[in-house]
Amino acid sequence: MLTRRFLQLLIGLAMYGVSLSMFIRAGLGTAPWDVLHQGLTARTGLSLGTVVIIVSFLVLLLWIPLRQWPGVGTLCNAVLVGVFADLGLAVIPAFSHLGGQIGLLVGAVLLNGVASACYIGARLGPGARDGLMTGLARRTGWPVRVCRTGIEVVVLGAGWLLGGSVGAGTVLYALAIGPLVQLMLPWFTVPGARPAAANADVPEAAAVTGAAAPASSPAA
C-alpha cells in the first residue's frame, strides 16, 4: 500500500506542476498563491519553478510556531511541483487566440482538481501552503475557510502588486477547485491509509476546499 501511496503522490504532484504551467500559458489569471509566484518571478528573474520551491520552504518556516511537522509528501510537494511547473512551461506553448486560452484554462482547472485529490488522497502529508492554513486553524480555533480566505487574500494582493496575473482564471479557480476536489477525493483516497502529518486532526481536504470535509468523506 505504501508503494501505491508514494506513486500516487508523485503523479499528483507532477500533474499539479503541469497544471500551474497551463494556467500561466493561458494568460487569463491563476490561483492566488500562483499570482504571488508569478509576481516574484517577474521581479527576481528566477524561473517560476524555482520561485515555487523557495516560497514553499519559506512557508514551511511558518510551521515552526504552529508546532507541526512535515510529512514526506510535504517535502516532495515543496520540490516537485516547482520542477514540473518549469518542465511544463518548457513544452506548453502560449496561445494568442482567446479560444485556445479558454481551453487551456479549463484544462488547467480540471487537471489541478485531479492532481489535488490525487496527492491529498495519498495522505503522506499536506503541501506547505495547505499545512499553513490547517495549522493556523488548529492553533487559533478559527474555521479553515476563514484561515484560507485570509491567507489567500494577502498573497493575492501581494502577488498583484508585484505584477502577477489576476483575471477570469483566478475567479474560476476560486469557484471550481473546492467542488472538484470534494467530488474526486473519494476516488483517490487510499483505503485505510493514516495521515502522515502531525496535524492530522484537521482533514487535509479542508485546506483545499476551504471547509471541513464531510463526515462521509474518506478524508474526514
N, CA, C and O of each residue as an XYZ file, in Angstrom:
880
protein
N       0.824     -1.204      0.000
C       0.000      0.000      0.000
C       0.864      1.261      0.000
O       0.509      2.261     -0.624
N       2.003      1.210      0.706
C       2.874      2.378      0.758
C       3.400      2.722     -0.624
O       3.539      3.896     -0.968
N       3.695      1.686     -1.425
C       4.181      1.930     -2.785
C       3.129      2.653     -3.601
O       3.438      3.595     -4.330
N       1.876      2.209     -3.477
C       0.796      2.874     -4.211
C       0.648      4.319     -3.749
O       0.462      5.214     -4.573
N       0.728      4.555     -2.448
C       0.569      5.913     -1.923
C       1.672      6.835     -2.451
O       1.409      7.970     -2.848
N       2.908      6.331     -2.449
C       4.023      7.151     -2.897
C       3.932      7.427     -4.389
O       4.203      8.542     -4.835
N       3.548      6.406     -5.170
C       3.408      6.592     -6.611
C       2.281      7.582     -6.908
O       2.414      8.438     -7.783
N       1.188      7.461     -6.184
C       0.061      8.379     -6.367
C       0.463      9.807     -6.001
O       0.070     10.766     -6.666
N       1.245      9.929     -4.944
C       1.745     11.242     -4.547
C       2.568     11.869     -5.670
O       2.348     13.027     -6.027
N       3.504     11.119     -6.221
C       4.382     11.649     -7.272
C       3.595     12.037     -8.515
O       3.855     13.081     -9.112
N       2.627     11.200     -8.912
C       1.811     11.513    -10.086
C       0.984     12.770     -9.837
O       0.869     13.633    -10.708
N       0.407     12.863     -8.635
C      -0.385     14.035     -8.298
C       0.425     15.312     -8.329
O      -0.036     16.330     -8.845
N       1.630     15.269     -7.783
C       2.475     16.467     -7.761
C       2.942     16.841     -9.164
O       3.047     18.022     -9.494
N       3.223     15.834     -9.989
C       3.607     16.113    -11.378
C       2.461     16.798    -12.113
O       2.681     17.787    -12.812
N       1.244     16.286    -11.965
C       0.086     16.894    -12.614
C      -0.167     18.302    -12.084
O      -0.550     19.196    -12.840
N       0.049     18.498    -10.781
C      -0.169     19.815    -10.185
C       0.793     20.842    -10.795
O       0.393     21.953    -11.145
N       2.057     20.453    -10.914
C       3.036     21.363    -11.507
C       2.708     21.699    -12.950
O       2.836     22.851    -13.366
N       2.283     20.696    -13.721
C       1.910     20.937    -15.115
C       0.686     21.838    -15.193
O       0.610     22.714    -16.055
N      -0.284     21.622    -14.283
C      -1.477     22.478    -14.297
C      -1.108     23.928    -14.018
O      -1.707     24.842    -14.584
N      -0.135     24.140    -13.157
C       0.323     25.506    -12.863
C       0.874     26.152    -14.135
O       0.583     27.312    -14.428
N       1.663     25.397    -14.876
C       2.223     25.953    -16.118
C       1.129     26.217    -17.144
O       1.238     27.156    -17.934
N       0.073     25.400    -17.144
C      -1.055     25.627    -18.057
C      -1.772     26.935    -17.716
O      -2.150     27.687    -18.614
N      -1.958     27.204    -16.426
C      -2.547     28.480    -16.013
C      -1.724     29.652    -16.549
O      -2.268     30.617    -17.086
N      -0.421     29.548    -16.393
C       0.460     30.637    -16.824
C       0.375     30.836    -18.330
O       0.271     31.969    -18.801
N       0.419     29.745    -19.090
C       0.376     29.843    -20.547
C      -0.983     30.336    -21.039
O      -1.057     30.980    -22.085
N      -2.066     30.045    -20.302
C      -3.382     30.531    -20.706
C      -3.450     32.054    -20.622
O      -4.125     32.697    -21.425
N      -2.743     32.628    -19.639
C      -2.658     34.084    -19.534
C      -3.940     34.774    -19.134
O      -4.141     35.948    -19.444
N      -4.821     34.044    -18.439
C      -6.106     34.627    -18.044
C      -6.259     34.713    -16.529
O      -7.371     34.862    -16.023
N      -5.155     34.622    -15.813
C      -5.203     34.662    -14.356
C      -5.034     33.278    -13.778
O      -5.390     32.282    -14.408
N      -4.494     33.218    -12.585
C      -4.221     31.931    -11.968
C      -4.597     31.961    -10.493
O      -5.135     32.957    -10.010
N      -4.319     30.878     -9.774
C      -4.688     30.768     -8.368
C      -3.932     31.803     -7.526
O      -2.853     32.244     -7.921
N      -4.490     32.197     -6.363
C      -3.862     33.258     -5.560
C      -2.384     33.037     -5.265
O      -1.581     33.948     -5.465
N      -2.007     31.859     -4.797
C      -0.598     31.624     -4.496
C       0.259     31.747     -5.754
O       1.393     32.222     -5.698
N      -0.290     31.316     -6.881
C       0.484     31.368     -8.115
C       0.562     32.770     -8.696
O       1.473     33.076     -9.465
N      -0.399     33.633     -8.329
C      -0.261     35.055     -8.662
C       0.979     35.607     -7.955
O       1.750     36.373     -8.533
N       1.154     35.201     -6.690
C       2.350     35.620     -5.948
C       3.607     35.060     -6.589
O       4.588     35.782     -6.767
N       3.587     33.772     -6.938
C       4.758     33.155     -7.572
C       5.100     33.877     -8.879
O       6.266     34.150     -9.165
N       4.071     34.179     -9.658
C       4.291     34.851    -10.940
C       4.862     36.247    -10.731
O       5.765     36.668    -11.454
N       4.334     36.964     -9.741
C       4.848     38.290     -9.453
C       6.297     38.266     -9.011
O       7.095     39.103     -9.433
N       6.640     37.307     -8.158
C       8.030     37.177     -7.695
C       8.955     36.783     -8.846
O      10.100     37.231     -8.913
N       8.453     35.951     -9.741
C       9.243     35.569    -10.916
C       9.572     36.794    -11.763
O      10.700     36.959    -12.227
N       8.565     37.656    -11.960
C       8.778     38.866    -12.755
C       9.784     39.801    -12.100
O      10.548     40.476    -12.790
N       9.788     39.843    -10.778
C      10.655     40.773    -10.051
C      12.082     40.255     -9.889
O      13.032     41.038     -9.872
N      12.233     38.931     -9.772
C      13.552     38.372     -9.458
C      14.302     37.849    -10.674
O      15.529     37.756    -10.657
N      13.569     37.508    -11.727
C      14.213     36.910    -12.881
C      14.452     35.417    -12.740
O      14.980     34.785    -13.654
N      14.069     34.848    -11.606
C      14.178     33.403    -11.406
C      13.072     32.696    -12.177
O      12.071     33.314    -12.541
N      13.250     31.403    -12.427
C      12.197     30.647    -13.085
C      11.014     30.482    -12.137
O      11.163     30.563    -10.918
N       9.847     30.250    -12.714
C       8.652     30.071    -11.897
C       8.828     28.910    -10.921
O       8.490     29.029     -9.744
N       9.356     27.796    -11.408
C       9.536     26.633    -10.552
C      10.474     26.912     -9.395
O      10.234     26.460     -8.276
N      11.532     27.649     -9.653
C      12.470     27.998     -8.583
C      11.786     28.834     -7.516
O      11.988     28.620     -6.321
N      10.969     29.793     -7.958
C      10.238     30.635     -7.003
C       9.267     29.785     -6.184
O       9.155     29.968     -4.972
N       8.567     28.860     -6.835
C       7.625     27.982     -6.118
C       8.354     27.202     -5.029
O       7.848     27.076     -3.914
N       9.537     26.678     -5.343
C      10.306     25.904     -4.369
C      10.762     26.783     -3.210
O      10.639     26.391     -2.050
N      11.284     27.961     -3.513
C      11.767     28.867     -2.455
C      10.621     29.271     -1.536
O      10.762     29.240     -0.313
N       9.475     29.652     -2.126
C       8.326     30.057     -1.318
C       7.835     28.892     -0.459
O       7.432     29.088      0.688
N       7.869     27.689     -1.011
C       7.439     26.512     -0.249
C       8.249     26.349      1.032
O       7.689     26.113      2.102
N       9.549     26.476      0.919
C      10.388     26.294      2.111
C      10.279     27.479      3.064
O      10.412     27.310      4.276
N      10.041     28.666      2.537
C       9.794     29.812      3.421
C       8.494     29.619      4.198
O       8.425     29.936      5.386
N       7.471     29.102      3.532
C       6.204     28.835      4.213
C       6.387     27.757      5.273
O       5.773     27.821      6.338
N       7.227     26.768      4.986
C       7.471     25.716      5.981
C       8.082     26.284      7.258
O       7.875     25.730      8.337
N       8.823     27.369      7.153
C       9.359     28.003      8.359
C       8.235     28.522      9.254
O       8.385     28.587     10.474
N       7.112     28.888      8.643
C       5.969     29.361      9.418
C       5.269     28.224     10.159
O       4.454     28.465     11.050
N       5.590     26.986      9.788
C       5.040     25.836     10.519
C       5.629     25.738     11.925
O       5.005     25.169     12.821
N       6.822     26.287     12.121
C       7.520     26.118     13.402
C       6.706     26.671     14.561
O       6.486     25.942     15.528
N       6.239     27.937     14.519
C       5.422     28.420     15.638
C       4.069     27.734     15.733
O       3.413     27.803     16.773
N       3.638     27.067     14.655
C       2.374     26.334     14.693
C       2.548     24.930     15.258
O       1.580     24.193     15.447
N       3.813     24.572     15.526
C       4.156     23.287     16.152
C       3.626     22.093     15.363
O       2.952     21.217     15.905
N       3.942     22.083     14.099
C       3.591     20.926     13.293
C       4.785     20.515     12.446
O       5.698     21.301     12.189
N       4.748     19.260     12.024
C       5.879     18.679     11.320
C       5.465     18.246      9.926
O       4.347     17.771      9.728
N       6.351     18.405      8.965
C       6.016     17.972      7.604
C       6.106     16.464      7.451
O       6.892     15.801      8.128
N       5.295     15.937      6.560
C       5.421     14.545      6.160
C       6.284     14.438      4.920
O       6.723     15.447      4.369
N       6.525     13.211      4.483
C       7.342     13.029      3.281
C       6.662     13.673      2.082
O       7.330     14.185      1.183
N       5.319     13.647      2.069
C       4.588     14.276      0.985
C       4.766     15.780      0.968
O       4.765     16.401     -0.095
N       4.919     16.366      2.144
C       5.127     17.803      2.251
C       6.439     18.200      1.591
O       6.495     19.167      0.831
N       7.484     17.454      1.884
C       8.803     17.764      1.332
C       8.846     17.500     -0.175
O       9.448     18.264     -0.929
N       8.202     16.414     -0.604
C       8.130     16.150     -2.046
C       7.364     17.259     -2.750
O       7.753     17.704     -3.830
N       6.275     17.702     -2.136
C       5.475     18.779     -2.696
C       6.307     20.046     -2.872
O       6.237     20.716     -3.903
N       7.102     20.363     -1.835
C       7.889     21.597     -1.847
C       8.867     21.651     -3.010
O       9.206     22.733     -3.488
N       9.320     20.496     -3.466
C      10.325     20.447     -4.531
C       9.714     20.135     -5.892
O      10.005     20.812     -6.877
N       8.860     19.099     -5.946
C       8.452     18.558     -7.243
C       7.468     19.435     -8.000
O       7.510     19.472     -9.229
N       6.590     20.135     -7.311
C       5.649     20.999     -8.027
C       6.410     22.043     -8.841
O       6.074     22.296     -9.997
N       7.424     22.642     -8.246
C       8.226     23.628     -8.962
C       8.974     23.027    -10.130
O       9.057     23.636    -11.197
N       9.522     21.832     -9.941
C      10.261     21.161    -11.017
C       9.352     20.912    -12.215
O       9.722     21.192    -13.355
N       8.148     20.378    -11.946
C       7.238     20.054    -13.047
C       6.581     21.299    -13.634
O       6.165     21.291    -14.793
N       6.484     22.362    -12.849
C       5.993     23.625    -13.411
C       6.961     24.142    -14.470
O       6.536     24.587    -15.536
N       8.246     24.085    -14.183
C       9.236     24.531    -15.168
C       9.257     23.615    -16.392
O       9.414     24.091    -17.517
N       9.102     22.312    -16.183
C       9.059     21.381    -17.315
C       7.838     21.666    -18.190
O       7.920     21.629    -19.417
N       6.708     21.949    -17.544
C       5.504     22.262    -18.303
C       5.664     23.531    -19.122
O       5.251     23.585    -20.280
N       6.263     24.549    -18.523
C       6.479     25.801    -19.243
C       7.421     25.618    -20.431
O       7.349     26.359    -21.411
N       8.301     24.625    -20.334
C       9.258     24.388    -21.416
C       8.600     23.743    -22.631
O       9.111     23.869    -23.744
N       7.474     23.054    -22.438
C       6.870     22.319    -23.558
C       5.489     22.831    -23.953
O       5.036     22.550    -25.063
N       4.806     23.574    -23.081
C       3.457     24.053    -23.393
C       3.554     25.452    -23.997
O       4.097     26.359    -23.366
N       3.042     25.636    -25.200
C       3.138     26.964    -25.841
C       2.078     27.921    -25.298
O       1.051     27.495    -24.769
N       2.341     29.206    -25.436
C       1.333     30.219    -25.109
C       0.376     30.352    -26.291
O       0.786     30.220    -27.445
N      -0.893     30.613    -26.004
C      -1.890     30.777    -27.060
C      -2.186     32.253    -27.258
O      -2.312     33.009    -26.294
N      -2.295     32.652    -28.506
C      -2.551     34.058    -28.814
C      -4.027     34.332    -29.067
O      -4.440     35.492    -29.095
N      -4.836     33.277    -29.252
C      -6.263     33.484    -29.507
C      -7.072     33.033    -28.293
O      -6.682     32.116    -27.571
N      -8.208     33.699    -28.087
C      -8.987     33.514    -26.868
C      -9.508     32.090    -26.714
O      -9.555     31.567    -25.601
N      -9.897     31.459    -27.815
C     -10.414     30.095    -27.732
C      -9.394     29.136    -27.137
O      -9.719     28.324    -26.272
N      -8.161     29.240    -27.609
C      -7.105     28.395    -27.079
C      -6.801     28.693    -25.624
O      -6.545     27.784    -24.834
N      -6.830     29.984    -25.270
C      -6.576     30.375    -23.885
C      -7.644     29.813    -22.945
O      -7.330     29.308    -21.868
N      -8.911     29.906    -23.365
C     -10.002     29.391    -22.525
C      -9.899     27.882    -22.378
O     -10.075     27.349    -21.282
N      -9.613     27.189    -23.479
C      -9.461     25.740    -23.410
C      -8.338     25.328    -22.480
O      -8.477     24.381    -21.706
N      -7.223     26.041    -22.558
C      -6.083     25.734    -21.699
C      -6.417     26.029    -20.238
O      -6.007     25.286    -19.346
N      -7.154     27.099    -19.992
C      -7.548     27.453    -18.632
C      -8.467     26.406    -18.029
O      -8.254     25.972    -16.897
N      -9.487     25.996    -18.773
C     -10.410     24.975    -18.272
C      -9.662     23.673    -18.012
O      -9.888     23.013    -16.997
N      -8.768     23.303    -18.935
C      -7.960     22.102    -18.726
C      -7.088     22.209    -17.493
O      -6.894     21.223    -16.781
N      -6.559     23.401    -17.232
C      -5.710     23.608    -16.057
C      -6.501     23.424    -14.771
O      -6.012     22.810    -13.823
N      -7.727     23.953    -14.731
C      -8.559     23.820    -13.537
C      -8.904     22.356    -13.291
O      -8.808     21.874    -12.162
N      -9.304     21.648    -14.345
C      -9.663     20.239    -14.196
C      -8.460     19.402    -13.767
O      -8.573     18.562    -12.875
N      -7.316     19.630    -14.396
C      -6.121     18.869    -14.052
C      -5.684     19.180    -12.627
O      -5.240     18.288    -11.904
N      -5.807     20.439    -12.221
C      -5.441     20.816    -10.860
C      -6.337     20.124     -9.855
O      -5.865     19.701     -8.800
N      -7.641     19.998    -10.163
C      -8.550     19.301     -9.264
C      -8.192     17.838     -9.109
O      -8.180     17.313     -7.995
N      -7.900     17.171    -10.223
C      -7.479     15.763    -10.176
C      -6.170     15.626     -9.407
O      -6.023     14.735     -8.571
N      -5.224     16.510     -9.693
C      -3.915     16.458     -9.041
C      -4.037     16.650     -7.534
O      -3.387     15.949     -6.759
N      -4.869     17.599     -7.123
C      -5.047     17.866     -5.695
C      -5.649     16.644     -4.991
O      -5.168     16.227     -3.937
N      -6.693     16.080     -5.578
C      -7.311     14.896     -4.989
C      -6.328     13.732     -4.938
O      -6.336     12.940     -3.996
N      -5.493     13.639     -5.945
C      -4.524     12.541     -6.033
C      -3.486     12.627     -4.919
O      -3.244     11.643     -4.221
N      -2.870     13.799     -4.747
C      -1.814     13.879     -3.732
C      -2.384     13.947     -2.318
O      -1.765     13.450     -1.378
N      -3.561     14.560     -2.160
C      -4.184     14.568     -0.833
C      -4.622     13.155     -0.455
O      -4.460     12.733      0.690
N      -5.177     12.426     -1.426
C      -5.646     11.070     -1.168
C      -4.549     10.112     -0.766
O      -4.812      9.117     -0.091
N      -3.310     10.399     -1.171
C      -2.183      9.557     -0.759
C      -1.903      9.669      0.732
O      -1.338      8.750      1.325
N      -2.289     10.781      1.344
C      -2.192     11.015      2.785
C      -0.777     10.820      3.321
O      -0.552     10.125      4.311
N       0.165     11.456      2.633
C       1.563     11.423      3.064
C       2.039     12.797      3.544
O       3.241     13.054      3.612
N       1.111     13.657      3.868
C       1.452     14.985      4.359
C       0.933     16.054      3.435
O       1.032     15.906      2.217
N       0.374     17.146      3.975
C      -0.147     18.230      3.146
C       0.964     19.063      2.534
O       2.109     19.009      2.984
N       0.626     19.834      1.509
C       1.581     20.786      0.971
C       1.864     21.881      1.979
O       1.119     22.061      2.942
N       2.950     22.613      1.753
C       3.352     23.649      2.704
C       2.251     24.687      2.896
O       1.984     25.105      4.022
N       1.614     25.102      1.810
C       0.588     26.140      1.899
C      -0.686     25.609      2.541
O      -1.317     26.292      3.349
N      -1.062     24.375      2.172
C      -2.231     23.752      2.806
C      -2.005     23.575      4.300
O      -2.896     23.833      5.109
N      -0.802     23.133      4.658
C      -0.486     22.921      6.066
C      -0.483     24.209      6.869
O      -0.824     24.212      8.052
N      -0.096     25.307      6.224
C      -0.145     26.593      6.917
C      -1.588     26.939      7.271
O      -1.860     27.419      8.371
N      -2.504     26.699      6.350
C      -3.911     27.001      6.599
C      -4.495     26.112      7.695
O      -5.136     26.599      8.627
N      -4.266     24.802      7.575
C      -4.836     23.895      8.570
C      -4.164     24.069      9.925
O      -4.816     23.954     10.963
N      -2.855     24.348      9.919
C      -2.151     24.567     11.178
C      -2.646     25.809     11.892
O      -2.804     25.815     13.113
N      -2.891     26.864     11.123
C      -3.413     28.096     11.711
C      -4.809     27.865     12.279
O      -5.147     28.379     13.346
N      -5.611     27.094     11.563
C      -6.959     26.778     12.054
C      -6.886     25.974     13.349
O      -7.654     26.216     14.280
N      -5.966     25.023     13.404
C      -5.844     24.181     14.599
C      -5.379     24.985     15.797
O      -5.858     24.768     16.910
N      -4.446     25.914     15.588
C      -3.885     26.670     16.707
C      -4.804     27.788     17.186
O      -4.805     28.128     18.369
N      -5.588     28.363     16.270
C      -6.426     29.507     16.630
C      -7.866     29.132     16.928
O      -8.576     29.866     17.615
N      -8.299     27.983     16.409
C      -9.693     27.607     16.540
C     -10.590     28.246     15.500
O     -11.802     28.033     15.513
N     -10.007     29.036     14.589
C     -10.804     29.654     13.526
C     -11.190     28.591     12.493
O     -10.462     27.612     12.325
N     -12.317     28.763     11.802
C     -12.675     27.835     10.726
C     -11.611     27.840      9.633
O     -10.982     28.863      9.361
N     -11.426     26.688      9.020
C     -10.422     26.588      7.959
C     -10.733     27.555      6.831
O      -9.822     28.152      6.256
N     -12.026     27.720      6.503
C     -12.376     28.618      5.407
C     -11.954     30.054      5.707
O     -11.586     30.797      4.797
N     -12.008     30.449      6.985
C     -11.582     31.797      7.357
C     -10.074     31.937      7.203
O      -9.587     32.932      6.665
N      -9.336     30.933      7.679
C      -7.878     30.972      7.557
C      -7.455     30.954      6.096
O      -6.564     31.698      5.686
N      -8.100     30.100      5.323
C      -7.764     30.003      3.895
C      -8.015     31.330      3.190
O      -7.155     31.832      2.466
N      -9.196     31.891      3.409
C      -9.545     33.139      2.745
C      -8.602     34.268      3.145
O      -8.138     35.024      2.292
N      -8.321     34.381      4.440
C      -7.440     35.447      4.910
C      -6.058     35.359      4.307
O      -5.520     36.361      3.837
N      -5.473     34.168      4.314
C      -4.136     33.984      3.765
C      -4.128     34.271      2.265
O      -3.229     34.945      1.761
N      -5.137     33.755      1.551
C      -5.121     33.906      0.100
C      -5.409     35.332     -0.333
O      -4.915     35.764     -1.375
N      -6.190     36.072      0.431
C      -6.384     37.490      0.120
C      -5.049     38.229      0.233
O      -4.728     39.079     -0.598
N      -4.277     37.896      1.269
C      -2.981     38.548      1.468
C      -2.023     38.209      0.326
O      -1.409     39.107     -0.251
N      -1.891     36.917     -0.007
C      -0.937     36.548     -1.060
C      -1.409     37.022     -2.432
O      -0.588     37.372     -3.280
N      -2.724     37.036     -2.659
C      -3.241     37.533     -3.933
C      -2.922     39.017     -4.089
O      -2.480     39.453     -5.153
N      -3.146     39.792     -3.029
C      -2.842     41.216     -3.089
C      -1.366     41.474     -3.302
O      -0.986     42.333     -4.097
N      -0.525     40.720     -2.583
C       0.915     40.888     -2.738
C       1.359     40.512     -4.150
O       2.168     41.207     -4.765
N       0.820     39.404     -4.653
C       1.180     38.971     -6.000
C       0.754     39.956     -7.063
O       1.487     40.202     -8.021
N      -0.435     40.525     -6.898
C      -0.923     41.516     -7.856
C      -0.043     42.762     -7.846
O       0.275     43.311     -8.901
N       0.347     43.204     -6.658
C       1.216     44.375     -6.560
C       2.586     44.114     -7.188
O       3.233     45.038     -7.679
N       3.022     42.858     -7.170
C       4.309     42.505     -7.753
C       4.228     42.272     -9.261
O       5.249     42.074     -9.920
N       3.015     42.297     -9.801
C       2.859     42.134    -11.238
C       2.295     40.802    -11.670
O       2.303     40.489    -12.860
N       1.796     39.993    -10.715
C       1.185     38.724    -11.056
C      -0.137     38.918    -11.778
O      -0.763     39.973    -11.673
N      -0.562     37.885    -12.518
C      -1.754     37.974    -13.355
C      -3.008     37.583    -12.580
O      -3.134     36.453    -12.109
N      -3.931     38.531    -12.455
C      -5.233     38.287    -11.841
C      -6.288     38.451    -12.925
O      -6.288     39.453    -13.640
N      -7.189     37.477    -13.054
C      -8.188     37.572    -14.107
C      -9.282     36.546    -13.933
O      -9.558     36.087    -12.825
N      -9.905     36.189    -15.052
C     -11.011     35.247    -15.014
C     -10.571     33.895    -14.460
O     -11.344     33.208    -13.792
N      -9.329     33.520    -14.739
C      -8.819     32.245    -14.230
C      -8.754     32.216    -12.720
O      -8.962     31.167    -12.109
N      -8.469     33.350    -12.113
C      -8.414     33.443    -10.655
C      -9.792     33.190    -10.062
O      -9.931     32.460     -9.080
N     -10.804     33.796    -10.662
C     -12.181     33.613    -10.191
C     -12.649     32.183    -10.430
O     -13.239     31.565     -9.544
N     -12.387     31.655    -11.626
C     -12.797     30.292    -11.950
C     -12.168     29.293    -10.992
O     -12.833     28.369    -10.525
N     -10.884     29.478    -10.699
C     -10.203     28.577     -9.767
C     -10.853     28.630     -8.391
O     -11.114     27.596     -7.777
N     -11.111     29.847     -7.914
C     -11.691     30.007     -6.577
C     -13.047     29.330     -6.466
O     -13.373     28.755     -5.428
N     -13.846     29.396     -7.542
C     -15.189     28.829     -7.505
C     -15.209     27.322     -7.739
O     -16.060     26.617     -7.197
N     -14.271     26.828     -8.549
C     -14.357     25.443     -9.009
C     -13.514     24.456     -8.229
O     -13.880     23.284     -8.142
N     -12.391     24.888     -7.656
C     -11.443     23.909     -7.123
C     -12.006     23.134     -5.929
O     -11.783     21.929     -5.817
N     -12.734     23.813     -5.038
C     -13.301     23.117     -3.890
C     -14.258     22.012     -4.283
O     -14.062     20.865     -3.879
N     -15.301     22.322     -5.068
C     -16.210     21.263     -5.503
C     -15.529     20.144     -6.280
O     -15.880     18.976     -6.114
N     -14.555     20.486     -7.130
C     -13.860     19.452     -7.898
C     -13.115     18.482     -6.987
O     -13.201     17.266     -7.160
N     -12.388     19.024     -6.023
C     -11.611     18.160     -5.129
C     -12.544     17.314     -4.267
O     -12.305     16.120     -4.083
N     -13.597     17.917     -3.743
C     -14.543     17.158     -2.931
C     -15.180     16.036     -3.737
O     -15.428     14.953     -3.207
N     -15.446     16.289     -5.016
C     -16.038     15.273     -5.879
C     -15.085     14.115     -6.125
O     -15.486     12.952     -6.090
N     -13.820     14.440     -6.373
C     -12.862     13.406     -6.793
C     -12.082     12.775     -5.654
O     -11.483     11.716     -5.838
N     -12.074     13.393     -4.487
C     -11.270     12.875     -3.392
C     -11.618     11.437     -3.020
O     -10.704     10.649     -2.779
N     -12.899     11.057     -2.960
C     -13.193      9.646     -2.633
C     -12.616      8.648     -3.622
O     -12.345      7.503     -3.262
N     -12.423      9.074     -4.876
C     -11.863      8.170     -5.874
C     -10.380      7.905     -5.641
O      -9.872      6.849     -6.020
N      -9.681      8.856     -5.018
C      -8.232      8.761     -4.895
C      -7.733      8.481     -3.478
O      -6.561      8.147     -3.301
N      -8.582      8.608     -2.479
C      -8.126      8.367     -1.110
C      -7.810      6.896     -0.921
O      -8.654      6.038     -1.179
N      -6.602      6.601     -0.473
C      -6.160      5.221     -0.275
C      -6.878      4.647      0.942
O      -6.751      5.199      2.034
N      -7.631      3.552      0.788
C      -8.382      2.985      1.911
C      -7.468      2.574      3.058
O      -6.452      1.911      2.850
N      -7.837      2.970      4.260
C      -7.099      2.549      5.452
C      -5.812      3.295      5.703
O      -5.145      3.043      6.706
N      -5.434      4.228      4.799
C      -4.182      4.964      4.982
C      -4.335      5.986      6.084
O      -5.353      6.674      6.158
N      -3.331      6.095      6.945
C      -3.341      7.077      8.013
C      -2.583      8.319      7.568
O      -1.559      8.192      6.896
N      -3.049      9.517      7.918
C      -2.327     10.733      7.547
C      -0.918     10.727      8.106
O      -0.689     10.285      9.232
N       0.038     11.227      7.305
C       1.432     11.254      7.748
C       1.750     12.504      8.548
O       2.744     12.537      9.273
N       0.917     13.538      8.427
C       1.227     14.805      9.080
C       0.847     14.797     10.543
O      -0.059     14.075     10.960
N       1.553     15.615     11.326
C       1.281     15.681     12.753
C      -0.037     16.368     13.051
O      -0.613     16.171     14.121
N      -0.525     17.181     12.108
C      -1.771     17.902     12.329
C      -2.942     17.169     11.687
O      -3.809     17.790     11.073
N      -2.964     15.852     11.830
C      -3.962     15.033     11.159
C      -5.360     15.223     11.722
O      -6.324     14.712     11.152
N      -5.495     15.958     12.844
C      -6.823     16.179     13.390
C      -7.624     17.161     12.555
O      -8.840     17.252     12.724
N      -6.979     17.902     11.656
C      -7.677     18.761     10.710
C      -7.572     18.105      9.346
O      -6.463     17.948      8.836
N      -8.705     17.707      8.723
C      -8.643     16.996      7.449
C      -7.874     17.777      6.401
O      -8.060     18.984      6.249
N      -6.999     17.071      5.673
C      -6.218     17.722      4.636
C      -7.122     18.289      3.553
O      -6.797     19.314      2.953
N      -8.244     17.643      3.295
C      -9.150     18.127      2.257
C      -9.644     19.521      2.555
O      -9.930     20.288      1.636
N      -9.751     19.862      3.830
C     -10.266     21.172      4.203
C      -9.352     22.288      3.731
O      -9.808     23.404      3.483
N      -8.061     21.995      3.604
C      -7.122     23.023      3.172
C      -7.375     23.435      1.745
O      -7.131     24.583      1.371
N      -7.866     22.504      0.942
C      -8.110     22.802     -0.461
C      -9.513     23.341     -0.661
O      -9.705     24.299     -1.411
N     -10.504     22.739      0.000
C     -11.882     23.113     -0.241
C     -12.298     24.338      0.540
O     -13.275     24.994      0.177
N     -11.572     24.669      1.618
C     -11.938     25.832      2.401
C     -12.988     25.550      3.450
O     -13.443     26.471      4.127
N     -13.384     24.295      3.602
C     -14.343     23.909      4.616
C     -14.035     22.508      5.064
O     -13.366     21.763      4.349
N     -14.506     22.131      6.232
C     -14.246     20.794      6.741
C     -14.833     19.758      5.805
O     -15.927     19.932      5.269
N     -14.092     18.677      5.615
C     -14.587     17.610      4.764
C     -15.806     16.973      5.396
O     -15.861     16.855      6.620
N     -16.804     16.551      4.596
C     -17.990     15.953      5.148
C     -17.659     14.635      5.822
O     -16.664     13.991      5.489
N     -18.497     14.234      6.774
C     -18.217     13.041      7.553
C     -18.168     11.796      6.695
O     -17.520     10.814      7.057
N     -18.857     11.828      5.547
C     -18.877     10.660      4.679
C     -17.629     10.536      3.824
O     -17.409      9.511      3.178
N     -16.811     11.585      3.820
C     -15.603     11.574      3.005
C     -14.531     10.715      3.640
O     -14.350     10.782      4.856
N     -13.800      9.899      2.862
C     -12.715      9.099      3.410
C     -11.629      9.950      4.037
O     -10.847      9.452      4.846
N     -11.564     11.239      3.676
C     -10.532     12.098      4.236
C     -10.888     12.621      5.612
O     -10.034     13.180      6.299
N     -12.137     12.450      6.030
C     -12.568     13.002      7.310
C     -11.965     12.249      8.478
O     -12.227     12.587      9.632
